[in-house]
Amino acid sequence: MGGKCPHRKVKKRRLSHKTARRGKFLVKADDAVYDELVKLADAGKDADATQLPVDEDLPGMGQFYCLHCDRYFASESVKEEHYRSKRHKKRIKQMSGPAPHTQLDADLAAGMGMPDNGLKLMSM
């Protein structure tokens, strides 16, 4: 008898999968981030030029923020490293494309929105 447990690798994979999914729920939804970007574009402001308030509970006192990814960073160097990452570049491409789906779109697709009865015709 003896040897390694054959299911050891499976458990390791399952735990790493949970930590990857846990981070998904801590960020804003795509439509909320997209709305913020549209507001900044309409006002003619740059996402990096806005001064952020100091918050002791956030990493880096809340001064290093990526609007596209909705993440705070501990320092400027970490933020710059994030800007060069594949995840950030994919997120910018996603946010510069068409508007993401909203809750209203989901309701309409499920048949829970206002009914669409077509054009109203004049009756005689």
C-alpha positions in Angstrom: 0.0 0.0 0.0 1.1 3.6 -0.1 1.7 6.1 -2.7 0.0 9.4 -3.5 -3.7 9.9 -3.5 -5.1 9.7 -7.0 -7.6 12.4 -6.4 -5.1 15.0 -5.1 -4.8 16.9 -8.3 -8.6 17.1 -8.8 -9.1 18.8 -5.4 -6.3 21.3 -6.2 -8.0 22.2 -9.5 -11.4 22.6 -7.8 -10.1 25.0 -5.2 -8.3 27.2 -7.7 -11.4 27.4 -9.8 -13.4 28.6 -6.8 -11.0 31.5 -6.2 -11.1 32.5 -9.8 -14.9 32.7 -9.8 -15.0 34.5 -6.4 -13.4 37.5 -7.9 -16.0 37.8 -10.6 -18.7 38.9 -8.1 -16.7 41.6 -6.5 -16.5 43.9 -9.6 -19.2 46.0 -11.1 -21.3 44.6 -13.9 -20.3 45.4 -17.5 -23.2 47.6 -18.1 -22.5 49.8 -15.1 -18.8 50.3 -16.1 -19.9 51.0 -19.7 -22.4 53.7 -18.5 -19.6 55.4 -16.5 -17.3 55.4 -19.5 -20.1 56.9 -21.7 -20.7 59.6 -19.1 -17.0 60.6 -19.1 -16.9 60.6 -22.9 -20.0 62.8 -23.1 -18.5 65.2 -20.6 -15.2 65.2 -22.6 -13.1 64.0 -19.7 -10.3 61.5 -19.6 -10.7 58.4 -17.3 -7.2 58.9 -15.8 -7.5 62.7 -15.3 -10.1 62.6 -12.6 -8.9 63.1 -9.1 -10.1 60.4 -6.7 -11.0 60.9 -3.0 -8.7 59.4 -0.4 -10.1 56.3 1.2 -8.1 54.4 3.8 -10.0 51.1 3.2 -9.0 50.7 -0.4 -5.5 49.6 -1.7 -3.2 52.6 -2.3 -5.6 54.9 -0.4 -8.0 54.7 -3.4 -5.7 56.7 -5.7 -4.8 54.1 -8.3 -8.0 53.0 -10.1 -8.6 51.3 -13.4 -12.1 52.4 -14.6 -12.3 49.8 -17.3 -11.7 46.9 -14.9 -13.1 48.5 -11.8 -10.0 47.7 -9.7 -7.9 49.6 -7.2 -4.1 49.1 -7.0 -1.5 49.6 -4.3 0.9 51.8 -6.4 1.3 53.4 -9.7 3.8 50.8 -10.9 1.3 48.0 -10.2 -1.3 49.9 -12.1 1.0 50.4 -15.1 1.8 46.7 -15.1 -1.9 46.0 -15.1 -2.4 48.3 -18.1 0.1 46.1 -20.1 -1.7 42.9 -19.1 -3.8 40.8 -21.4 -6.9 41.0 -19.2 -6.9 44.8 -19.3 -6.5 44.9 -23.1 -9.4 42.5 -23.5 -11.5 44.6 -21.2 -10.8 47.8 -23.1 -11.7 46.0 -26.4 -14.9 44.8 -24.8 -15.9 48.2 -23.5 -15.1 50.0 -26.8 -17.4 47.7 -28.7 -21.2 47.7 -28.6 -23.1 48.3 -25.4 -23.3 45.2 -23.1 -26.7 43.7 -22.3 -28.7 45.3 -19.5 -31.4 44.0 -17.2 -34.0 45.5 -19.5 -32.7 43.4 -22.4 -32.8 40.3 -20.3 -36.4 41.0 -19.3 -37.5 41.6 -22.9 -35.8 38.4 -24.0 -37.6 36.4 -21.3 -40.9 37.9 -22.3 -41.3 39.9 -19.1 -41.1 43.4 -20.7 -43.8 45.5 -22.4 -45.7 43.6 -25.1 -44.9 44.3 -28.7 -48.2 44.1 -30.6 -46.9 45.5 -33.8 -48.1 48.7 -35.5 -51.5 50.1 -34.6 -53.7 50.2 -37.6 -56.6 52.6 -38.0 -59.9 50.9 -37.6 -62.9 52.1 -39.5 
